[in-house]
């Protein structure tokens, strides 16, 4: 077992983990943050996307020990004071989700994309920026619309 200390959604956690524990498993199994999904086990789908020190990463490709001393934000950590993040709100308003399985990862990737590029994104740039996140239900158009709506809010 290896000791780690990390901050998840603003709360510091100190624990011991097996060296092979994936960050996605630590978040879901140890902290109960099940918004981060396990979709493919191969890092293809993006359902497990979280923010690690402010950058969107697929948490199925990161060991929990690699997150030692890091700041982690999951989908549960985006809302503040009962208010949804603008992209969460836009997903709701623009019907950019159906089954909801990909939604947390899509939103986490989208937040970084918006934070990096602001409201200057074209449809093609949004699609390219989210191409590491697969949605099997929506056809993506409503997701693109939600990204544009959140960019101006």
C-alpha angles and dihedrals in degrees: 000000000000124000117235135177121196139155115238118189090340096311121109116228125191118187146126123259137182110259092243096052111124117226090237090057092047091051094047103035103032102031099029093232097146096166086089103081133208105219112156113000089224103078092248103110104049095218090128095055114141134158117262111190088340098311126108110244135166103250092207087070096051126077116224089238089059088060092058109133091008134124113239126192121190129185087269089061098055098078116077128196092351092306119120119232109261091251092051089051092047091051088055095045095044096044090240093157135060116164089011096219096118094034100093093050092042091052093047091051090044093052091056091046091052093044090053099043107020118198096334095092123122123209090257092051091050091049091048092046092053098040092110089064118074124206116189097188117039109050088230099257094106090046090055090048091050090051091053092047093050091047092063097042 
